[in-house]
Amino acid sequence: QVQLVESGGGLAQAGGSLRLSCAASGRTFSMYTMGWFRQAPGKEREFVAADGWSAGSTIYADSVKGRFTISRDNAKNTVYLQMNSLKPEDTAVYYCAAGRVRYGLGYYNSREYEYWGQGTQVTVSS
């Protein structure tokens, strides 16, 4: 069983930055693919970024590519999402997820992730 706790959300102005953190319990953190998803009011949950357990296996949604960076610290069992050049359309609840996910297309699919955090609100004002 893995428990995930997100932190770092809040209010930012357009063009600003925020860094989200997701702390995971469990000793097998390094073997999980870690993902970030988000859900805006009235919209479906969408993929943001993922970092697989093998080096060099990070992917991003086109909408955040070049602005967001996912990273992990296996020693701290923590995954981060650095968000720069924020836009009002980035406003959403952001969720951290973990799972033994199929490499590649599986990263985008929320159903492939077994564990989820409670979410943290990110609000970007124009």
C-alpha positions as CSV (number, residue, x, y, z in Angstrom):
1,Q,0.0,0.0,0.0
2,V,1.2,3.5,-0.9
3,Q,0.0,6.7,0.6
4,L,0.5,10.0,-1.2
5,V,0.3,13.5,0.2
6,E,0.5,16.5,-2.0
7,S,1.5,20.0,-0.9
8,G,2.6,23.3,-2.4
9,G,-0.6,24.4,-4.1
10,G,-1.9,27.9,-3.8
11,L,-2.6,31.1,-5.6
12,A,-0.2,32.5,-8.2
13,Q,-0.4,35.3,-10.8
14,A,-0.1,34.6,-14.5
15,G,3.5,34.2,-15.4
16,G,4.4,33.1,-11.9
17,S,5.7,29.8,-10.5
18,L,4.6,27.2,-8.0
19,R,6.2,23.9,-7.0
20,L,4.1,21.0,-5.9
21,S,5.4,18.1,-3.8
22,C,4.1,14.6,-3.3
23,A,5.4,12.6,-0.5
24,A,4.9,8.8,-0.7
25,S,5.0,6.2,1.9
26,G,6.4,2.7,1.2
27,R,9.8,1.3,0.4
28,T,9.2,0.6,-3.3
29,F,8.8,4.2,-4.3
30,S,11.6,4.0,-6.8
31,M,9.9,1.2,-8.7
32,Y,6.7,3.1,-9.4
33,T,5.8,5.4,-12.2
34,M,4.8,8.7,-10.6
35,G,2.3,11.0,-12.4
36,W,0.6,14.3,-12.0
37,F,-3.0,14.8,-13.2
38,R,-5.3,17.8,-12.9
39,Q,-9.0,18.5,-12.9
40,A,-10.6,21.8,-13.5
41,P,-14.2,22.5,-12.5
42,G,-16.6,20.9,-14.9
43,K,-13.8,19.1,-16.8
44,E,-12.5,15.6,-16.8
45,R,-9.2,14.7,-15.1
46,E,-6.3,15.2,-17.5
47,F,-2.8,14.0,-17.6
48,V,0.0,16.6,-16.9
49,A,3.3,14.7,-16.5
50,A,4.8,11.4,-15.5
51,D,8.2,10.1,-14.5
52,G,8.8,6.4,-14.9
53,W,11.0,4.3,-12.7
54,S,13.7,4.1,-15.4
55,A,15.9,7.0,-16.2
56,G,14.9,9.2,-19.1
57,S,11.2,8.2,-19.1
58,T,9.5,11.5,-18.4
59,I,6.7,12.7,-20.5
60,Y,4.5,15.8,-20.5
61,A,1.2,16.9,-21.8
62,D,1.6,19.3,-24.8
63,S,-0.2,22.0,-22.8
64,V,2.5,22.1,-20.2
65,K,5.6,21.1,-22.2
66,G,8.4,23.6,-21.7
67,R,6.8,25.2,-18.7
68,F,6.4,22.3,-16.2
69,T,9.1,19.9,-14.9
70,I,8.5,16.7,-13.1
71,S,11.3,15.3,-10.9
72,R,11.7,12.8,-8.1
73,D,14.0,12.2,-5.2
74,N,14.0,8.5,-4.4
75,A,15.9,9.0,-1.2
76,K,13.1,11.2,0.1
77,N,10.2,9.3,-1.6
78,T,9.1,12.5,-3.1
79,V,8.0,13.6,-6.6
80,Y,7.9,17.3,-7.6
81,L,6.1,19.3,-10.2
82,Q,7.8,22.6,-10.9
83,M,5.4,24.9,-12.7
84,N,6.7,28.0,-14.4
85,S,5.0,30.6,-16.7
86,L,1.7,29.7,-15.2
87,K,-1.5,30.5,-17.1
88,P,-5.1,31.0,-15.8
89,E,-6.0,27.8,-17.7
90,D,-3.6,25.9,-15.4
91,T,-6.1,26.5,-12.6
92,A,-7.2,23.1,-11.3
93,V,-6.9,20.6,-8.5
94,Y,-3.7,18.7,-9.0
95,Y,-3.4,15.1,-8.1
96,C,-0.3,12.9,-7.6
97,A,-0.6,9.3,-8.6
98,A,1.6,6.2,-8.4
99,G,1.5,2.8,-10.1
100,R,3.2,0.1,-12.0
101,V,2.2,1.6,-15.3
102,R,2.8,0.3,-18.8
103,Y,5.7,2.2,-20.4
104,G,4.6,4.8,-22.9
105,L,0.9,5.2,-23.6
106,G,0.1,3.9,-20.1
107,Y,1.5,7.0,-18.6
108,Y,-1.3,9.1,-19.9
109,N,-4.1,6.8,-18.6
110,S,-5.3,7.6,-15.1
111,R,-6.8,4.1,-14.8
112,E,-3.3,2.6,-14.9
113,Y,-2.3,4.3,-11.6
114,E,-3.2,2.4,-8.4
115,Y,-2.6,5.1,-5.8
116,W,-3.8,8.7,-5.6
117,G,-3.3,11.7,-3.3
118,Q,-6.0,13.9,-2.0
119,G,-5.2,16.7,-4.4
120,T,-4.0,20.3,-4.0
121,Q,-5.6,23.4,-5.4
122,V,-3.7,25.6,-7.8
123,T,-5.3,28.9,-8.8
124,V,-3.7,31.2,-11.3
125,S,-5.1,34.7,-11.6
126,S,-4.8,36.8,-14.7
